[in-house]
Amino acid sequence: MKIISLTGGIGAGKSAAAHILRDLGAATLDADQIARAVILPDTPAWRDLVETFGGEILLPDRAIDRQALAARVFSDPKALKKLNHITHPRVNEAIRAAFEEHRRRGTDILVVEVQIITGADWVGLTDEVWVVEAPTEVRLKRLESRGMPQAEALKRMAAQKPLDSSAYPRVKKIDNSGTQAELRSQLEKLWRALHNKG
């Protein structure tokens, strides 16, 4: 099984790329969905988050208010570090378990959609890292079209450190500053190259 880490900063178009790759035949794993499952009410991570950040991060149904938590941590590096310390090890463990499940199923190519790979100890198990990129102004327009205020978008973008390509296996960069057709064309080339490598 070949495993691709698909990453990119907020608004770069990572989810659009994952959609195209599913259309091409890839199995995909969404690290954000796994992160949501890890903090469901009464899980160990949920209890640690409530103990660390208080009951104000809870919705009426006792679920973590992800927006409230994000607003808090993206303006406070120490709080972000605490959040990552609580969630990263559990998310990493769940993703490694998912890899094993896909191997048992006989999956050919697995694409892991992940917003930030810093702290993801499973990335070394992947064959390549594909980074979706777009200029700041393009990303801001996309985020504003989704209803995110510019100040919040800039804060989140600033909290995401640029990828240190030298730290990861076989990094391929994907320019998503143009159209969906242009994005698809680049992904199709990478997809073909992946198959040609056997």
N, C-alpha and C positions, 0 to 999 in steps of 0.2 A: 504494500500500500504506500502510495506517495501522499505526503501531507504538506499542504501549502498554508503558511500563515498569511492571511490577507489583512493588512492594516492600513491606517491612514487617519489623520487628524479629523476632528469633528468638522463636518461640512465638505470633506474632500470627495466623498462619493463612494466610500467603501461598500455601503449597502447596495448601491446600484451595481457595483462590480460583482458582488456576491450573487445578485439576482441573475446577471448575465451568465456567470459560471454555472449556476444551477441549470439554466437553460441549455448550456453546453453539455451537461451530464455529470457535473461534480456533485458529490455529497457535501453538504455544508454543515458546519457546527457554529452556532452563534455564541461567542463567549459572553456577550451581554445577557443573553437569556439564561445561561448557566449562572452568571452572577446574581440574577434576580432570584433564581431558585435557591441559591445558597443562603439568602437573607429572608426567606419566608418566615412568618411568625413562628416563634418557639424553637427555631433552629439554634444551634450554638452561636452562629455568627449574629443572628438577630439579637440574642440576649447580650452579646458583647457590645453591639452597636448601641443598644438602649442604655446599657450601663455607662458607656463612654460619652454618648452625646445627649442622653436624656430623653424623656417621653415626648418632647416637642417634635421629634422626628417621626412620630407615629401618626398614621391616618386613623379615622374612627374605627376601621375594621382591624386595627393593630398592625397592618402592613407598614413597612418602612415608606415614608414619604420621600421618594428618591429626589424629587425636585428640591425639597427643603434641605435634605442632606447635601445635595450637590451645591446649593447656594452657600451652604456653610463651609464646606471643605475647599471649594475652588477659590476662596478668598483668604484661606488660612493654610499655609504649607504644613504647619504642625498637625492640624486637623486632618489634612489629606494623608499625611504619613500614618496617622492612627487608623484611618479608614482602610488604607492599603494593608496595614499590618493585620487587621482583622479579616479582611476578605480575600486577599491574594492567595494565601496558602490553601484555603478551602476551594477557591475557584480552580487553582492549579491541579489539585487532587481530582476534582470532578472532571476536568478536561482530559487528564491522563486516563481516567477510567473510561471515558468516551472513546478515546483512541483504541483501547483494548476491545471495546464492544464493536467498533467498526472493523477491526482486524478479524474478529470472529465471524462477522457477517460477510467478509470477503470484499469489502469496499475497495475500489481501485484507486480513486483519487478523493481525498478529503480536504476540503478548504475550511480553515478555521478563521472566521470573521472576528477580529479583535481590534478594539479601538486603540488600546495602548499595550504594547508588548513588554515594556519595562516592568520587571518583576515577574514575568511569566516564565517560570523555570522549565516549561515544556517546549519552548521554542527551539531549543537545541535538538529536539526529536523530529523537527520538521525538515523537509528537504529544501525548501526555498521560502523566502519572505518576499511577498509582493506588496509594494507600498503605493497606495493611490495618493496622488498629490494634485493640488490645485492652488493657485495664488490666493492670498488672503482676501482680496476683494471679491473673488468668485465665491469663496467659502462663506463670507459674510452675507452675500446676497441670498445664497441658498438657505442659510440659517434664519435670516429675516423673513424669507418666504414661508418658513415653517412656524413663524410667530415668535421666534426668540429675539428679545431685544438686543441691539447691537452691543451694549455694554456687557451683557451676560455672555454673548458669543465671544467677545474679545477676552473676557476673563477665562473662559474655558479653554480657548485656544492658547492663551499664555501659560496655562497650567500643564499643557501637554508639551513635553520636551521633544525637540527634533530627534529623529531616529539616528542612532550611531550605527551606520551601516556596517562598520568593521566588526561589530559585536555579534552579528547574526549570519546565518548560513545563506549564501547565494541570494543576495538582495536584487530584485528586479523592480524598477520604478515605472509607474504607470501615470501618464499625464492625463488628468481629467479636467483640463481647463476648457475643453471644447464640447462637442455634441455627444449624445449617447451613442451615435453611430461610430464616432471616432474612438470612444472608450471600448466599444464592442470589438472593433477591428484590432486594437492592441491586445485585448484579452484572448481573442481567437488565435493570434500569433503565438502568444505564450502557451496557450492550451495545446496547440499543435506541436510546439517544441517539447513540451512535457511528455507527450506521447512518443515523439521521435527518439527520446532518450531511453525508451523501453521501460 
